[in-house]
Amino acid sequence: MAKVIAVANQKGGVGKTTTSVNLAASMAATKRKVLLIDLDPQGNATMGSGVDKYDVPKTSYELLVDEEPIDDVLVHETSGGYDLLAANSDVTAAEIKLMEFFAREVRLRKAIAPVRERYDYIFIDCPPSLNMLTVNAMAAADSILVPMQCEYYALEGLTALMDTISKLASIVNPDLKIEGILRTMFDPRNRLAADVAAQLKQHFGEKVYRTVIPRNVRLAEAPSFGKPAMYYDKTSNGAKAYLALAGEIIRRQESNQTKVAG
């Protein structure tokens, strides 16, 4: 059964979509079966997957609001080699419509249940805000991956995010865990970045991934070509970093499964 990971941070511009797209592609490159769910009305993960958000016939809106079967909504041909549940500006309306429904927090969880056996990993790209779409993602997820820049305000925001996750988990998903904290857009020449990284390790220990995503031009350019970085420039440091992250996540999961089996 698929491990469902929501990529979330209330702060914008920390690399949520970049992480979602490139991690999905990296996992697919390791022969894992992957689904990427775009819940952000901006549709950046959709465009970054080589799918035109203006031309896609159905999106997360039809899945969450109209309750169309997920197989009727999925896009199977993407530039990253994974399946996609697309998003565009229509998804903004889903945020409003969901408020009308009973059990609105778990509609995504119910919608993906029929296909969880089909995938190894399902990644959810969340909006940069705590709204009903993000709540649905957290209710559906096994864990949350938190991308963050190593700067003072990001560290302050992380504390607030952890508190929010804890409160939400107690209401909609008691089993929800922090999958890991990912340092993004990292510049080792920046003293503040190094200091914040050290504080992260001190406070969160093994929850902080060893893999660090560098500030990389190729990562920034790739979405404009509708490709994950590894298919835009596989030799770039950004592409290599996300492949390393995929490996780290796989090893962690295998280690945890071994401990449970033991």
MOFEN-V982647 format. One record per residue. N is the residue number from 0. SS is DSSP state (alpha for helix, beta for strand, coil for the rest). PSI is psi as a letter, one per 30 degrees, with the letter a starting at -180 (NA if undefined). OMEGA is omega in radians with two decimals (NA if undefined). Layout:
N_SS_PSI_OMEGA ; N_SS_PSI_OMEGA
This chain:
0_coil_k_-3.06 ; 1_coil_k_2.92 ; 2_beta_k_-3.08 ; 3_beta_j_-3.08 ; 4_beta_j_3.04 ; 5_beta_k_3.09 ; 6_beta_j_-2.94 ; 7_coil_k_2.96 ; 8_coil_k_-3.13 ; 9_coil_f_3.14 ; 10_coil_k_3.10 ; 11_coil_l_3.04 ; 12_coil_g_-3.13 ; 13_coil_f_3.09 ; 14_coil_g_3.13 ; 15_alpha_e_-3.08 ; 16_alpha_e_3.08 ; 17_alpha_e_3.13 ; 18_alpha_e_-3.12 ; 19_alpha_e_-3.08 ; 20_alpha_e_-3.06 ; 21_alpha_e_3.07 ; 22_alpha_e_3.08 ; 23_alpha_e_3.13 ; 24_alpha_e_-3.14 ; 25_alpha_e_3.09 ; 26_alpha_e_3.12 ; 27_alpha_e_3.13 ; 28_alpha_f_3.09 ; 29_coil_g_3.10 ; 30_coil_g_2.99 ; 31_coil_k_3.07 ; 32_coil_k_-2.94 ; 33_beta_k_2.98 ; 34_beta_k_3.05 ; 35_beta_k_3.13 ; 36_beta_j_3.10 ; 37_beta_j_3.10 ; 38_coil_g_-3.11 ; 39_coil_j_-3.13 ; 40_coil_f_3.08 ; 41_coil_f_3.07 ; 42_coil_g_-3.09 ; 43_alpha_e_3.10 ; 44_alpha_e_3.09 ; 45_alpha_e_3.13 ; 46_alpha_e_3.13 ; 47_alpha_f_3.10 ; 48_coil_g_3.12 ; 49_coil_g_-3.13 ; 50_coil_k_-3.11 ; 51_coil_j_-3.09 ; 52_coil_f_-3.14 ; 53_coil_f_-3.04 ; 54_coil_f_-3.09 ; 55_coil_k_-3.04 ; 56_coil_e_-3.11 ; 57_coil_l_-3.05 ; 58_coil_a_3.06 ; 59_alpha_f_3.13 ; 60_alpha_e_-3.12 ; 61_alpha_e_3.13 ; 62_alpha_e_-3.02 ; 63_alpha_e_-3.04 ; 64_coil_e_-3.10 ; 65_coil_f_-3.14 ; 66_coil_h_3.05 ; 67_coil_k_3.13 ; 68_coil_k_-3.03 ; 69_alpha_e_3.13 ; 70_alpha_f_3.11 ; 71_alpha_f_-3.05 ; 72_coil_f_-3.04 ; 73_coil_k_2.98 ; 74_beta_k_-3.05 ; 75_coil_f_-3.12 ; 76_coil_j_3.09 ; 77_coil_l_-3.13 ; 78_coil_f_-3.11 ; 79_coil_f_3.10 ; 80_coil_g_3.11 ; 81_coil_l_3.04 ; 82_beta_l_-3.04 ; 83_beta_k_2.87 ; 84_beta_j_-2.94 ; 85_coil_l_3.07 ; 86_coil_l_2.96 ; 87_coil_a_-3.05 ; 88_coil_f_3.10 ; 89_alpha_f_-3.08 ; 90_alpha_f_3.05 ; 91_alpha_e_-3.14 ; 92_alpha_f_3.14 ; 93_alpha_e_3.12 ; 94_alpha_e_-3.13 ; 95_alpha_e_-3.09 ; 96_alpha_e_-3.10 ; 97_alpha_f_-3.12 ; 98_alpha_f_-3.11 ; 99_alpha_f_-2.96 ; 100_coil_l_2.99 ; 101_coil_k_-3.14 ; 102_coil_h_-3.08 ; 103_alpha_f_-3.07 ; 104_alpha_f_-3.01 ; 105_alpha_g_-3.11 ; 106_alpha_e_3.10 ; 107_alpha_e_3.12 ; 108_alpha_e_3.14 ; 109_alpha_e_-3.07 ; 110_alpha_e_-3.09 ; 111_alpha_f_-3.11 ; 112_alpha_e_-3.11 ; 113_alpha_f_-3.07 ; 114_alpha_g_-3.09 ; 115_alpha_e_3.14 ; 116_alpha_f_-3.04 ; 117_alpha_f_-3.02 ; 118_coil_l_3.00 ; 119_coil_e_3.14 ; 120_beta_k_2.98 ; 121_beta_k_3.12 ; 122_beta_k_3.14 ; 123_beta_j_3.08 ; 124_beta_j_-3.04 ; 125_coil_l_3.02 ; 126_coil_l_-3.14 ; 127_coil_h_3.12 ; 128_coil_l_3.12 ; 129_coil_i_3.11 ; 130_coil_a_-3.07 ; 131_alpha_f_3.08 ; 132_alpha_e_3.11 ; 133_alpha_e_3.09 ; 134_alpha_e_3.09 ; 135_alpha_e_3.12 ; 136_alpha_e_-3.11 ; 137_alpha_e_3.09 ; 138_alpha_e_-3.10 ; 139_alpha_f_-2.98 ; 140_coil_l_2.95 ; 141_coil_e_-3.07 ; 142_beta_l_-3.12 ; 143_beta_k_3.02 ; 144_beta_k_-3.06 ; 145_beta_j_3.01 ; 146_beta_k_3.09 ; 147_beta_k_3.03 ; 148_beta_k_-3.14 ; 149_coil_i_3.09 ; 150_coil_l_-2.98 ; 151_alpha_e_-3.06 ; 152_alpha_e_3.09 ; 153_alpha_e_3.12 ; 154_alpha_e_3.11 ; 155_alpha_e_3.13 ; 156_alpha_e_3.14 ; 157_alpha_e_3.11 ; 158_alpha_e_3.12 ; 159_alpha_e_3.14 ; 160_alpha_e_3.14 ; 161_alpha_e_3.11 ; 162_alpha_e_3.12 ; 163_alpha_e_-3.14 ; 164_alpha_e_3.14 ; 165_alpha_e_-3.13 ; 166_alpha_e_3.14 ; 167_alpha_e_-3.12 ; 168_alpha_e_-3.11 ; 169_alpha_f_-3.10 ; 170_alpha_e_-2.98 ; 171_alpha_f_-3.06 ; 172_coil_i_-3.08 ; 173_coil_f_-3.11 ; 174_coil_g_-3.09 ; 175_coil_k_-3.12 ; 176_beta_l_2.97 ; 177_beta_j_3.11 ; 178_beta_e_-3.14 ; 179_beta_l_3.10 ; 180_beta_k_-3.04 ; 181_beta_k_3.10 ; 182_beta_j_-3.06 ; 183_beta_l_3.11 ; 184_beta_h_-3.01 ; 185_beta_k_3.08 ; 186_coil_j_-3.06 ; 187_coil_f_3.13 ; 188_coil_f_-3.11 ; 189_coil_j_-3.09 ; 190_alpha_e_3.14 ; 191_alpha_e_3.13 ; 192_alpha_e_3.12 ; 193_alpha_e_3.13 ; 194_alpha_e_3.14 ; 195_alpha_e_3.10 ; 196_alpha_e_3.12 ; 197_alpha_e_3.10 ; 198_alpha_e_3.10 ; 199_alpha_e_3.14 ; 200_alpha_e_-3.13 ; 201_alpha_e_-3.06 ; 202_alpha_e_-3.01 ; 203_alpha_f_3.00 ; 204_alpha_b_-3.05 ; 205_alpha_f_3.08 ; 206_alpha_f_3.10 ; 207_beta_k_3.14 ; 208_beta_k_3.03 ; 209_beta_e_3.12 ; 210_beta_k_3.10 ; 211_beta_k_3.13 ; 212_beta_j_-3.07 ; 213_beta_l_2.96 ; 214_coil_j_-2.94 ; 215_coil_k_-3.09 ; 216_alpha_e_-3.10 ; 217_alpha_e_3.08 ; 218_alpha_e_-3.14 ; 219_alpha_e_-3.09 ; 220_alpha_e_-2.99 ; 221_alpha_e_-3.11 ; 222_alpha_e_-3.13 ; 223_alpha_f_3.07 ; 224_alpha_g_3.11 ; 225_coil_h_-3.09 ; 226_coil_k_2.89 ; 227_coil_l_-3.04 ; 228_alpha_e_-3.07 ; 229_alpha_f_3.09 ; 230_alpha_f_3.05 ; 231_alpha_e_3.07 ; 232_coil_j_-3.05 ; 233_coil_f_3.14 ; 234_coil_f_-3.08 ; 235_coil_l_3.13 ; 236_alpha_e_3.12 ; 237_alpha_e_3.13 ; 238_alpha_e_3.14 ; 239_alpha_e_-3.12 ; 240_alpha_e_-3.13 ; 241_alpha_e_3.02 ; 242_alpha_e_3.10 ; 243_alpha_e_3.12 ; 244_alpha_e_3.10 ; 245_alpha_e_3.11 ; 246_alpha_e_-3.14 ; 247_alpha_e_3.13 ; 248_alpha_e_3.12 ; 249_alpha_e_3.14 ; 250_alpha_e_3.11 ; 251_alpha_e_-3.11 ; 252_alpha_e_3.13 ; 253_alpha_e_3.11 ; 254_alpha_e_3.14 ; 255_alpha_e_3.11 ; 256_alpha_e_3.12 ; 257_alpha_e_3.13 ; 258_alpha_e_-3.14 ; 259_alpha_e_-3.14 ; 260_alpha_e_-3.12 ; 261_coil_NA_NA
